[in-house]
Amino acid sequence: MAAAGWYHRDISQVVAEGLLAKAGRDGSFLVRDSESVKGAYALCLLFQRHVYTYRILPDDEGLLSVQTIQGIQAKCFRTLPDLIGAYQQPNNGLVTPLLHPVHRARPDEDSGEPGRGRGLYQAGRGEGPAELVTLSTDGEDARGWGHTVPCPGAPPSSRTHIPQQLHQRLQEQVHSSPASDFMGFMAEYLTHHVQLDLEALCHGHPQLRHLSTALATACRALHSEIDFTLAGLETLARVFDPPVSPRSPAREQVSAPTAPRGLHILWCSPDPQRGIHRSSSAVLLQKYPSPPQGFLSSDPDLELLLNKISTVNHLLSSLEKKVLKSLQETVTRHNLALPSVAVAPPPAARPLAVQNFEVKVGKSQRAALTVDVESGTVTVTKRGTGSAEEVIPHDKILQLIKYQSVQSKVRLVCARDNQKSLSRDFIFPSARKREAFCQLLQLMKIQHSNLDEPELISVYVGTWNMGSTPPPRSLASWLTSRGLGRTQDETTACIPHDIYVIGTQENSLGDREWVEFLCASLKTLMAIDYRVVALQCLWSIKMVVLVKPEHQRRISHVHTSSVKTGIANTLGNKGAVGVSFLFNGTSFGFVNCHLASGSEKTHRRNQNYSDILHSLALGDKRLGGFDLTLRFTHLFWFGDLNYRLDMDVQDILTHIVKKDFQALLAVDQLNLEREKNKVFLQFSEGDISFPPTYRYERGTRDTYVWQKSKPTGMRINVPSWCDRILWKSHPETHVVCNSYGCTDDIVTSDHSPVFATFEVGVTSQFVPKEAPGSSPEALACIEWESIEVILKTTSRSKCYIEFHSYCLEEVQRSGENTFQNCDIPGFLKLGWSSKHLPVLNPILPDLEYLGDQHLLLSIKSVESCESYGECCLALRSAIGATAQQFETFLFHRGEETGSVRGWMRVRVPRGRCGTRERLYEWISFEEEDAEPAAEAPVCPKPRPQRLRSRPRSLPEPAPGYTNPAYFIFEGVP
């Protein structure tokens, strides 16, 4: 089966249909992995411009059979090729025999074309011997993936050639070695970290910590296998132990084995920070030049195994000494030395003090606003009038309104004794000052609220490609969001965030060392001992999640995962790490990635994104069939995405000097690919008002280094916004990006660190005032009048809808669709009437609870039980006496696969309609002439949002349906 070209592994249903449509001939077929049944396959067959999907299922004995029409005897086959060969004959229950296999492409790694199974290590996975292709001497990344920091005083030739010479020696040996993955780890060490061990030697530290880490990581699988085998051997040995009396002390006191002379203990207690767990017992390997005579010598396989174990033990014992001796000779030969460096004291923490703002009241009157968060007051002092100060306590502030037409203007609505509310407008010197004032008032409201659980938290997200060099002594500007772009005002920069999520790429520090450095930095800046929620690493890609101590008990269901997208999808120099958790009742997901480099590799980056979406295992396992972007209330995706600017480098530099970023954003590859719906569908990104963060000359932020010499010639790396932060949230949730920028004083890497801060609404575990089901009318219900779905598919399959939600006791399912139209090639229109849609009963009927809930819908095929697309609907807008219309897109594995719309109504019983204003709802946005509402609605309806999240530098689409299927079916001009 490995050599069968018609087997496409785990491609999606949409991709399979596209390949068959391109083939165009009746009887064209391919086989892919089933998405609904693990270990099963899906046979996709084209006939009369429609794709028919049949499931190939294994039985208990591993025999394969096709689910076909009733009345046809199922045939069983031992292998998939045997099955395919049999169904190439007619009258086997398929709509047509299998006539024309559609072979999977052989993607060229350098072509940048999308496809799976691509890579340098092997061409066409599973098809003959793997073809090993060597890496360039300076690594795969076009930005200097193998850049190292030389020791001062070293000759210029030795500063860069030492790692390259070692790497070249590895390449000379690698063709004869089958351990390609192991060689990948070693190439990573020689390219990234050997120079760091050299620097340690210059300082007089001969531990070779980076070599030890690389060896431990590379031998991780061997370590686990030895533990497993050792446990079995010990069990077998105990079977043949001499009988012992039940009362014998020997059963109670088992002495630890001692290593006889000539025995070596291999990794008795490895460092868990290197990814290897401690073993319950030491692994004792005897070092013999050959297996002991007379010990099962009649079995040649066992003799060979003992020889291999002896060789591994010898090499691991001697390798570190050999490397140390070689590097010490290198230090002596090249006269490498580092001057002593004085450690500067850490910056002092800035306490949150009373803040003053100069504002204008009316046309010319000047005043001062004093915000005292601790006492919970705002003081208004008018200049030059002699009037007394007016002190406004926090509980008298009813509403804060930000004007959209004047970015520096705000309206404060206050309650007065025995009078109606009073509104006052203030104009700040800048929009930054207005935002700082609003954040302080928001913080005041939070600190002085009587709530047991928070409704609003602040989240910091940072990403930085460190360029394989140690960080500077201070990360203050990065962790306090100061620098270029939309940054924090100095009055709010040192307000600690509730959650810090810090992602790095090409991070050469050890895991524990990096976490301790971050925690110490935050403690210095914020005077808080942050707690580590999770640390997830994939080679030099790392993500650390830190939380305030008081929130630690609110964090639960923590999951971590990683995906390799490097060479042949087996190396972790490129890929992603992910962390997910629940904060009380709100789910969060974070993905830090490092995608393929090179201006011409746009398609490869898109494929990396798709691979990560498909393979990253995060969130609730019950939602594993849903698109990753729909599994969380809030998903943040960041990292070195590596998308470049499609413009001549001199033109780019001219626009940067002029600070004309909009012209550059219009040719930004990420923006262009999002506009084509290739990646990050319905994600949002803050406005970019900072210069490209790559590729700077190290040591300065004044010069871009856009030329790089490689063995294949001069490489052009145009300045680009490689480092990005995006997010996607469930509809009708609260998330506001308060800052998005980069630092301008951290210069150790050719990338600038990027930061973004968010104000995020969260929910707590709701406790109803009345027990559910206490009265007959105390049940809420979700009713449907109709649902209409349009799918981009060439299938004619009947479908059903699955309904998932945390507010439901179990998954609910509709009947089969009652309406179907496939007259337009490439599209399938389905409809359900109310009779075929289930009435859903939430576990709690309270309006306050239901207003925070969401439904996940999955449109599935009756034939294959595979999903054609998924979506998320908010219940808040549908609460009321009349049905409300909804419309949204369907997604599957990162692709837009169709649209869904319909009418739904959420009925809430009388007595359960009470609600309250959330802390984040008292701040609103209004136009210049708008007046504040007299009172908040019972369940406020948010503004209708655009269906598609588009970069702001790109033109807005025309209103109306955007899915082309609606234009076709409904005749919309």
MARLONU-707406 format. One line per 4 residues: number of its first residue (from 1); their letters; for each residue y, z, x of C-alpha. Coordinates in steps of 0.5 Angstrom, whole numbers. Each point is the difference from the previous one (the first is absolute). Last residue first. Layout:
NUM	a	Y/Z/X | ... .
//
This chain:
973	pvge	81/-18/-53 | -4/5/-3 | -6/-4/-3 | -4/6/-2 .
969	fify	-7/-1/4 | 3/-4/6 | 6/5/1 | -4/6/-1 .
965	apnt	-5/-2/5 | 6/-1/5 | 1/7/0 | 7/2/1 .
961	ygpa	1/1/-8 | 8/1/-1 | 6/0/4 | 1/-5/5 .
957	pepl	-1/3/7 | 4/4/5 | 2/-3/6 | -2/3/7 .
953	srpr	3/5/4 | -2/5/-5 | -7/-1/2 | -4/0/-7 .
949	srlr	-4/5/-4 | -3/-4/-6 | 0/2/-7 | 7/2/0 .
945	qprp	1/7/-3 | 2/2/-7 | 5/6/1 | -4/6/-2 .
941	kpcv	-1/3/-7 | 2/7/0 | -5/5/-4 | 4/4/-5 .
937	paea	6/-4/2 | 6/4/4 | 6/2/-3 | 7/-2/-1 .
933	apea	-1/-6/5 | 5/-1/5 | 5/-5/-1 | -1/-7/3 .
929	deee	7/-4/3 | -2/0/7 | -8/-1/0 | -4/6/-1 .
925	fsiw	-6/2/5 | -3/7/-2 | -1/7/3 | -3/5/-5 .
921	eylr	-6/-3/0 | -3/2/7 | 0/7/-2 | -4/-2/-7 .
917	ertg	3/1/-6 | -5/4/-5 | -5/-2/-6 | -3/2/-6 .
913	crgr	-3/-5/-4 | -7/4/-1 | 2/3/-7 | -1/-6/-4 .
909	pvrv	-6/-4/3 | 2/-5/6 | -2/-8/-2 | 0/-5/6 .
905	rmwg	1/-7/-2 | -2/-6/3 | 2/-8/0 | -3/-5/4 .
901	rvsg	1/-3/7 | -4/-2/6 | 1/-5/6 | -4/-3/5 .
897	teeg	-4/0/7 | 6/3/4 | -4/1/7 | 0/6/4 .
893	rhfl	-8/2/-1 | 1/-2/-8 | 7/1/-4 | 2/-2/-7 .
889	ftef	7/0/-2 | 4/4/-5 | 2/-1/-7 | 1/6/-5 .
885	qqat	3/0/-7 | 1/6/-4 | -4/2/-7 | 4/5/-4 .
881	agia	0/7/-2 | 2/2/8 | -3/1/7 | -1/-7/3 .
877	srla	5/0/5 | -3/7/3 | -7/-3/0 | 1/-4/6 .
873	lcce	-5/-6/2 | -4/-2/6 | -3/-6/1 | -7/-3/3 .
869	gyse	-3/-7/1 | -6/-5/-1 | -4/6/1 | -8/-1/1 .
865	csev	-5/2/-6 | -4/-6/2 | -1/-3/-7 | 5/4/-4 .
861	skis	6/-1/5 | 4/5/0 | 8/1/-1 | 2/7/3 .
857	lllh	5/4/-3 | 3/7/3 | 4/4/-5 | 6/5/2 .
853	qdgl	2/7/-1 | 6/3/1 | 3/0/-7 | -7/2/-3 .
849	yeld	1/7/3 | 7/1/-3 | -2/-3/-6 | -6/5/-1 .
845	plip	-6/-3/-3 | -5/2/6 | -7/-3/1 | 3/-7/-2 .
841	nlvp	-4/-3/-6 | 0/-8/1 | -1/-4/-6 | -5/-6/3 .
837	lhks	2/-7/-1 | -4/-5/-4 | 3/1/-6 | 7/0/3 .
833	swgl	-1/-7/1 | -2/-3/7 | 2/-6/4 | -2/-4/6 .
829	klfg	4/-6/3 | -4/-3/6 | 4/-4/5 | -2/-5/6 .
825	pidc	-1/-7/-5 | 4/1/-6 | -4/0/-6 | -3/7/1 .
821	nqft	1/4/-6 | -3/6/-3 | 1/5/-5 | -5/6/-3 .
817	negs	-1/3/7 | -6/4/1 | 1/7/-2 | 4/5/3 .
813	rqve	-2/6/5 | 2/7/2 | -1/4/6 | -1/7/-1 .
809	elcy	4/6/-2 | 7/-3/0 | 6/2/2 | -2/-1/8 .
805	shfe	0/-8/-3 | -5/-6/0 | 0/-5/-5 | -5/-5/1 .
801	iyck	1/-7/-3 | -5/-5/-2 | -1/-8/1 | -4/-6/-2 .
797	srst	-1/-5/6 | 3/-7/0 | 1/0/7 | 6/-4/4 .
793	tkli	4/6/1 | 7/2/0 | 0/5/-6 | 4/0/-6 .
789	veis	-1/7/-4 | 3/1/-7 | -1/7/-3 | 1/2/-7 .
785	ewei	2/6/-5 | -2/5/5 | 0/8/-2 | 0/6/5 .
781	cala	-1/6/-3 | 2/7/0 | -4/6/-3 | 3/6/-3 .
777	epss	-1/-2/-8 | -6/4/-1 | 2/6/3 | -2/4/7 .
773	gpae	-2/-7/3 | 3/1/6 | 3/8/1 | 7/1/-1 .
769	kpvf	5/1/5 | -3/-6/4 | 0/2/8 | 1/-7/4 .
765	qstv	-2/0/7 | 6/-2/4 | 4/-7/0 | 4/-3/5 .
761	gvef	7/-4/1 | 1/-3/7 | 6/0/4 | -1/-4/6 .
757	tafv	2/-1/7 | -1/-6/5 | -1/0/7 | -1/-5/6 .
753	pshd	-1/1/7 | 3/-6/4 | -5/-4/4 | 0/-2/7 .
749	stvi	-2/7/2 | 3/6/4 | 7/-2/-4 | 1/6/-5 .
745	ddtc	8/0/-1 | 1/-5/-5 | -4/2/-6 | -2/-4/-6 .
741	gysn	1/-1/-7 | -1/2/-7 | 3/6/-4 | 0/3/-7 .
737	cvvh	-6/-4/-3 | -1/2/-7 | -7/1/-4 | 0/2/-7 .
733	teph	-6/-2/-4 | 0/-5/-6 | -5/-5/3 | -4/2/6 .
729	skwl	3/0/7 | 0/-5/5 | 3/1/7 | 2/-4/6 .
725	irdc	2/3/7 | 1/-6/6 | -1/-1/7 | 0/-7/2 .
721	wspv	7/-1/-1 | 1/-6/5 | 3/-2/6 | -4/-6/2 .
717	nirm	-6/0/5 | 0/-6/4 | -6/-1/4 | 1/-3/7 .
713	gtpk	-7/-3/3 | -7/0/-2 | -1/6/6 | 6/4/-4 .
709	skqw	7/0/2 | 4/4/-6 | 7/-3/-3 | 3/4/-5 .
705	vytd	3/6/3 | 5/3/-4 | 6/3/3 | 5/6/-2 .
701	rtgr	-5/5/-2 | -2/2/7 | -6/3/4 | -5/-5/-2 .
697	eyry	3/-6/-2 | 0/-1/-7 | -5/-4/-4 | 0/2/-6 .
693	tppf	4/4/-5 | 4/-5/-3 | 7/2/-1 | 1/5/-6 .
689	sidg	3/-1/-7 | -7/-1/-3 | 0/2/-8 | -6/4/-1 .
685	esfq	-7/-3/-2 | -4/-1/-6 | -7/-2/-1 | -1/-4/-6 .
681	lfvk	-5/-4/3 | -1/2/8 | -2/-7/2 | -1/-7/-2 .
677	nker	4/0/-6 | 4/-6/3 | 6/4/0 | -4/6/4 .
673	elnl	-1/-6/5 | 7/-2/1 | 2/8/0 | -5/1/5 .
669	qdva	2/-6/4 | 7/2/1 | 4/-7/-1 | 5/3/-6 .
665	llaq	0/6/4 | 3/-3/6 | 6/-3/-4 | 1/7/-4 .
661	fdkk	0/4/7 | 7/-3/2 | 2/5/5 | 4/-5/4 .
657	viht	-4/2/6 | -6/0/-4 | 1/-7/-3 | 2/-3/7 .
653	lidq	-7/3/3 | -4/-3/-6 | 4/-7/1 | -2/0/8 .
649	vdmd	-7/2/-2 | -1/-6/-5 | -2/3/-7 | -7/2/-3 .
645	lryn	1/7/1 | -6/4/1 | -6/4/-4 | -3/5/5 .
641	ldgf	-2/5/-6 | 1/6/6 | 0/6/-5 | 1/1/-8 .
637	wflh	-3/1/-7 | 1/5/-4 | -4/1/-7 | 3/4/-6 .
633	tfrl	-4/2/-6 | -6/-2/4 | -6/-5/-2 | 4/-6/-2 .
629	tldf	2/-3/7 | -8/1/2 | -2/-5/-5 | -5/3/-5 .
625	gglr	-7/1/1 | 0/6/4 | 4/4/-6 | -6/5/-1 .
621	kdgl	0/1/8 | 7/3/-1 | 5/-2/6 | -2/-4/6 .
617	alsh	-5/-4/3 | 4/-6/4 | -5/-6/0 | 3/-5/-5 .
613	lids	8/2/1 | -1/0/7 | -4/-7/0 | 6/-3/-4 .
609	ynqn	5/3/4 | -3/-3/6 | -1/-7/-3 | 7/0/-1 .
605	rrht	1/2/7 | -4/-6/2 | 4/-5/-4 | 6/2/3 .
601	kesg	-3/-1/7 | 5/-5/3 | 6/5/2 | -6/5/3 .
597	salh	-3/6/-1 | -5/2/-5 | 1/6/-4 | 1/8/2 .
593	cnvf	-1/4/-6 | 2/7/-3 | -2/1/-7 | 2/6/-5 .
589	gfst	-3/2/-6 | 3/5/-5 | -3/3/-7 | 4/4/-4 .
585	gnfl	-3/6/-4 | 1/5/5 | 2/-4/6 | -7/-4/1 .
581	fsvg	-2/-3/6 | -1/-7/4 | 0/-1/7 | -1/-7/3 .
577	vagk	-1/-4/7 | 1/-7/1 | -2/-6/5 | 2/-2/6 .
573	nglt	-3/2/7 | -6/3/-4 | -5/-5/2 | -5/-3/-5 .
569	naig	4/-4/-4 | -3/-6/4 | 6/2/5 | 5/5/-4 .
565	tkvs	-1/1/-7 | -3/7/0 | 1/5/-6 | 1/7/-1 .
561	sthv	-1/5/-5 | 2/7/-2 | 0/4/-6 | 3/7/-2 .
557	hsir	-2/2/-7 | 5/6/0 | 7/2/2 | 4/5/-5 .
553	rqhe	-3/6/5 | 4/-3/6 | 7/-1/-4 | 2/7/2 .
549	pkvl	-1/-2/7 | 4/-6/0 | -4/-6/1 | -2/-5/6 .
545	vvmk	-4/-6/0 | -2/-4/7 | -2/-7/0 | -2/-3/7 .
541	iswl	-2/-7/2 | -2/0/8 | -7/0/-2 | -1/1/-7 .
537	cqla	3/7/-2 | 1/4/-6 | 3/7/0 | 0/4/-6 .
533	vvry	4/5/-4 | 3/4/6 | 4/5/-2 | 8/1/2 .
529	diam	2/6/4 | 8/0/-2 | 6/1/4 | 2/-7/-2 .
525	ltkl	2/-4/6 | -4/5/5 | -6/0/-5 | 0/-7/-1 .
521	sacl	0/-2/8 | -6/6/1 | -4/-3/-6 | 1/-7/3 .
517	fevw	-2/2/7 | -6/4/-3 | -2/-6/-4 | 1/-5/6 .
513	erdg	-4/4/5 | -6/1/-5 | -1/-7/-1 | 1/-2/8 .
509	lsne	6/-4/1 | 0/-7/1 | 3/-2/-6 | 0/-8/-1 .
505	qtgi	1/1/-7 | 3/6/-4 | 1/3/-7 | 3/6/-2 .
501	vyid	0/3/-7 | 4/6/-1 | 0/4/-6 | 5/5/-3 .
497	hpic	6/-3/4 | 4/5/4 | 8/-1/-1 | 2/-1/7 .
493	atte	3/-7/-2 | 4/2/-6 | 7/2/2 | -1/-5/6 .
489	dqtr	-1/-6/-5 | -7/-3/0 | -1/-7/2 | 1/-7/-4 .
485	glgr	0/-4/6 | 0/2/7 | -1/7/4 | -2/7/-4 .
481	stlw	-6/1/-4 | -1/7/2 | -7/-1/3 | 2/-6/3 .
477	sals	7/3/3 | -3/6/2 | -6/-3/4 | 1/4/7 .
473	rppp	-3/0/6 | -2/-8/0 | -6/-3/-2 | -6/-1/5 .
469	tsgm	-1/-8/1 | -5/-4/-4 | 5/-5/-3 | 2/6/-5 .
465	nwtg	0/-4/-6 | 3/4/-5 | 0/2/-7 | 3/6/-4 .
461	vyvs	-1/2/-8 | 4/6/-2 | -2/2/-7 | 5/5/-4 .
457	ilep	-3/4/-6 | 2/0/-8 | -3/3/-5 | -2/7/4 .
453	edln	-5/5/-3 | 2/7/-3 | 6/-3/-3 | 6/5/-1 .
449	shqi	5/-4/4 | 5/2/5 | -3/-3/6 | -1/-7/-4 .
445	kmlq	7/0/-3 | 3/1/7 | -4/-5/3 | 2/-5/-5 .
441	llqc	7/2/1 | -1/-1/8 | -3/-7/-1 | 6/-2/-5 .
437	faer	5/2/5 | -4/-4/6 | 0/-6/-4 | 7/0/-2 .
433	kras	2/1/8 | -5/-6/1 | 4/-4/-5 | 7/1/4 .
429	pfif	6/4/-1 | -2/3/-6 | 3/-1/-7 | -1/5/-5 .
425	drsl	0/0/-8 | 0/6/-4 | -3/1/-7 | 1/6/-4 .
421	skqn	-6/2/-5 | 3/3/-7 | 3/6/-1 | -2/8/-1 .
417	drac	-1/1/7 | 0/-7/4 | -6/-4/2 | 0/-5/6 .
413	vlrv	0/-7/1 | 1/-3/7 | 2/-7/1 | -2/-4/6 .
409	ksqv	4/-5/4 | -2/-3/7 | -4/-6/-2 | 5/-2/-5 .
405	sqyk	-3/-5/-5 | -7/4/0 | 4/7/-2 | -5/6/1 .
401	ilql	0/5/-5 | -1/7/1 | -2/4/-6 | 0/7/-3 .
397	ikdh	3/4/5 | 1/7/-3 | -6/3/3 | 2/-2/7 .
393	pive	6/4/-1 | 7/-3/0 | 6/3/4 | 7/-2/-1 .
389	easg	5/2/5 | 7/2/-2 | 5/-5/-1 | 6/-1/6 .
385	tgrk	0/-7/-1 | 0/-3/7 | -8/-1/1 | -4/1/-6 .
381	tvtv	-6/5/1 | -7/-1/-3 | -5/5/1 | -8/-2/-1 .
377	tgse	-4/6/-1 | -8/2/1 | 1/6/5 | -5/-3/5 .
373	vdvt	3/-7/-1 | 7/1/1 | 3/-7/-1 | 8/0/1 .
369	laar	4/-6/-3 | 7/-1/2 | 5/-4/-3 | 5/-5/0 .
365	qskg	4/-3/-6 | 2/-7/1 | -4/-4/-6 | -4/5/-3 .
361	vkve	-3/5/4 | -1/-2/7 | -5/3/5 | -1/4/6 .
357	fnqv	-7/3/1 | -2/7/2 | -7/3/2 | -2/7/0 .
353	alpr	-5/1/5 | -7/-3/1 | -2/3/7 | -1/-5/6 .
349	aapp	-5/1/5 | 2/0/7 | -3/-6/4 | -5/1/5 .
345	pava	1/3/7 | 0/-6/5 | -7/0/5 | 2/-2/7 .
341	vspl	-4/-6/3 | -3/0/6 | 0/-7/4 | -6/-4/-1 .
337	alnh	-4/-3/6 | -4/-6/1 | -1/-2/7 | -4/-6/-1 .
333	rtvt	-6/1/4 | 0/8/-2 | 1/-1/-7 | -5/-5/0 .
329	eqls	-5/4/4 | 1/5/-5 | -2/-5/-6 | -6/-2/4 .
325	klvk	-3/7/1 | 2/2/-7 | -4/-6/-3 | -6/2/4 .
321	kels	0/7/-2 | 1/-1/-7 | -6/-5/0 | -5/5/4 .
317	sllh	-2/4/-6 | 0/-6/-5 | -3/-4/4 | -6/4/2 .
313	nvts	-1/3/-7 | 0/-8/-2 | -5/-2/5 | -5/6/-1 .
309	iknl	0/-1/-8 | -1/-8/2 | -6/2/4 | -3/5/-5 .
305	llel	0/-6/-5 | -3/-5/4 | -6/5/1 | 0/1/-7 .
301	dpds	-1/-7/-1 | -5/-1/5 | -5/5/-3 | -5/1/5 .
297	slfg	4/5/3 | 0/5/-5 | 2/5/5 | -5/-1/6 .
293	qpps	5/-1/5 | 7/2/-2 | 5/-6/-2 | 4/-3/6 .
289	pykq	6/3/4 | -1/6/-4 | 6/3/-3 | -2/4/-6 .
285	llva	5/0/-6 | 1/6/-4 | 4/-1/-6 | 3/7/-1 .
281	sssr	-1/3/-7 | 4/0/-7 | 4/-6/3 | 8/1/0 .
277	higr	3/-6/-4 | 3/-6/3 | 7/-3/-2 | 3/1/7 .
273	qpdp	4/6/-3 | -7/3/-1 | -1/1/7 | -7/0/2 .
269	scwl	-4/6/1 | -7/-1/3 | 2/-7/2 | -6/-2/5 .
265	ihlg	-3/6/3 | -4/-2/7 | -7/2/2 | -2/-1/7 .
261	rpat	-2/8/0 | -2/2/-6 | 5/1/-6 | -1/6/-4 .
257	pasv	-2/0/-7 | 3/6/-4 | -4/5/-2 | -3/1/-7 .
253	qera	0/7/-2 | -2/1/-7 | -7/-5/0 | -1/3/7 .
249	psrp	0/7/-3 | -7/-1/-3 | -1/2/-7 | -2/-6/-3 .
245	svpp	-4/-1/6 | 1/-6/5 | -4/-7/0 | 1/-4/6 .
241	dfvr	5/-5/-1 | -2/-7/-2 | 4/-1/-6 | 6/3/4 .
237	alte	0/-6/4 | 0/-4/-6 | 6/3/-2 | 4/0/6 .
233	lgal	-2/-7/1 | 3/-2/-7 | 7/4/2 | 0/-3/6 .
229	tfdi	0/-7/-3 | 6/2/-5 | 4/3/5 | -1/-6/5 .
225	eshl	2/-5/-5 | 6/4/-2 | 2/0/8 | -2/-7/1 .
221	arca	5/-2/-6 | 6/4/3 | -1/-3/7 | 6/-5/0 .
217	tala	4/6/-3 | -2/5/5 | 1/-5/6 | 7/-2/-2 .
213	tslh	2/7/-1 | -3/2/7 | 4/-6/3 | 6/3/-3 .
209	rlqp	-1/7/2 | -1/-3/7 | 0/8/3 | 3/-2/7 .
205	hghc	7/4/-2 | 5/-1/6 | 6/-3/-3 | -2/-7/3 .
201	lael	-7/1/-2 | 3/1/-7 | 4/-6/1 | -7/-4/1 .
197	dlqv	-3/3/-6 | 6/-3/-4 | -1/-7/4 | -7/0/-2 .
193	hhtl	2/1/-8 | 2/-6/-3 | -4/-6/3 | -5/3/4 .
189	yeam	-2/5/-6 | 0/-5/-6 | -4/-5/5 | -5/6/0 .
185	fgmf	0/1/-7 | -1/-8/-1 | -5/0/5 | -4/5/-5 .
181	dsap	1/-4/-5 | -3/-6/3 | -6/3/3 | -4/-6/2 .
177	sshv	2/0/7 | 0/-6/4 | 6/-3/-2 | 4/6/1 .
173	qeql	-1/1/7 | 6/-5/3 | 4/2/-6 | -1/7/2 .
169	rqhl	3/-2/7 | 6/-3/-3 | 1/6/-3 | 0/4/6 .
165	qqpi	5/-5/3 | 4/0/-6 | 1/8/0 | 2/0/8 .
161	htrs	4/-7/-1 | 6/3/-4 | 4/5/5 | -4/-2/6 .
157	sppa	4/-6/1 | 6/3/-1 | -1/5/6 | -1/7/-3 .
153	gpcp	6/5/1 | 0/1/-7 | -6/1/-4 | -2/-6/-4 .
149	vthg	1/1/-8 | -6/-5/-3 | 1/-6/-5 | -7/-2/-2 .
145	wgra	2/-2/-7 | 6/-3/3 | 3/-3/-7 | -5/-6/0 .
141	degd	-6/5/-2 | -6/-2/3 | 0/3/6 | 3/-1/7 .
137	tslt	-6/-3/3 | -1/-5/-5 | -7/2/-4 | -6/-4/1 .
133	vlea	-4/-3/-5 | -7/2/-1 | -4/-5/-5 | -5/4/-4 .
129	pgeg	-7/-4/1 | -2/-3/-7 | 3/0/-6 | 1/7/-2 .
125	rgaq	7/0/0 | 3/-7/1 | 4/1/6 | -1/6/4 .
121	ylgr	4/5/4 | 7/-4/-1 | 0/1/-8 | -1/-2/-7 .
117	grgp	-5/2/-4 | 5/-1/-6 | 5/-5/-1 | 7/-1/0 .
113	egsd	3/-6/5 | 3/3/6 | -2/-6/4 | -1/4/6 .
109	edpr	-6/4/-2 | -3/-7/-3 | -3/1/-7 | -7/-2/-1 .
105	arhv	0/-2/-7 | -6/3/-5 | -4/-6/-3 | 0/-2/-7 .
101	phll	-7/-2/-1 | -1/-6/-5 | -6/-1/-4 | -2/7/-4 .
97	ptvl	-2/-3/-6 | 4/0/-6 | 1/5/-6 | -5/5/3 .
93	gnnp	-6/2/-3 | -5/-3/5 | -1/-7/-4 | 2/-4/7 .
89	qqya	-1/1/7 | 5/3/5 | -2/6/-3 | -6/1/4 .
85	gild	4/-1/7 | 5/5/-2 | -5/5/-1 | -4/-1/6 .
81	pltr	7/0/4 | 1/7/-3 | -7/3/2 | -6/3/-3 .
77	fcka	1/-4/-6 | -1/2/-8 | 0/-4/-6 | 2/2/-6 .
73	qigq	-3/-4/-6 | 5/-4/-4 | 0/3/-8 | 7/3/1 .
69	itqv	5/-3/5 | 0/1/7 | 1/7/4 | -3/-3/7 .
65	sllg	-5/4/4 | -1/3/7 | -6/4/2 | 2/7/4 .
61	eddp	-6/4/-3 | 4/4/-5 | 3/-7/-2 | 6/-4/3 .
57	liry	5/-3/-5 | 3/-7/1 | 6/0/-5 | 2/-7/-3 .
53	tyvh	7/-2/-1 | 2/-7/-3 | 6/-4/2 | 3/-5/-4 .
49	rqfl	3/-7/2 | -6/-3/-4 | -5/4/4 | 1/4/6 .
45	lcla	-5/6/2 | 2/7/3 | -6/4/2 | 2/7/1 .
41	yagk	-4/5/4 | -3/7/0 | 0/6/5 | 5/4/-4 .
37	vses	1/-3/-7 | 7/-1/-3 | 3/-4/6 | -6/-4/1 .
33	drvl	0/-4/7 | 1/-7/0 | -4/-6/-1 | 2/-7/0 .
29	fsgd	-1/-6/-5 | 2/-7/-1 | -4/-3/-6 | 6/-4/-3 .
25	rgak	4/-3/5 | 8/3/1 | -1/3/7 | 7/3/0 .
21	allg	-2/3/-7 | -6/3/3 | 4/3/6 | 5/3/-5 .
17	eavv	-5/3/-4 | -3/3/6 | 7/3/2 | 2/3/-7 .
13	qsid	-7/3/-1 | 1/4/7 | -3/-2/7 | -5/5/2 .
9	rhyw	-5/-4/3 | 1/-8/0 | -8/-2/0 | 0/-7/-1 .
5	gaaa	0/-1/8 | -7/3/0 | -1/2/7 | 0/7/-1 .
1	m	-5/-1/-6 .
//
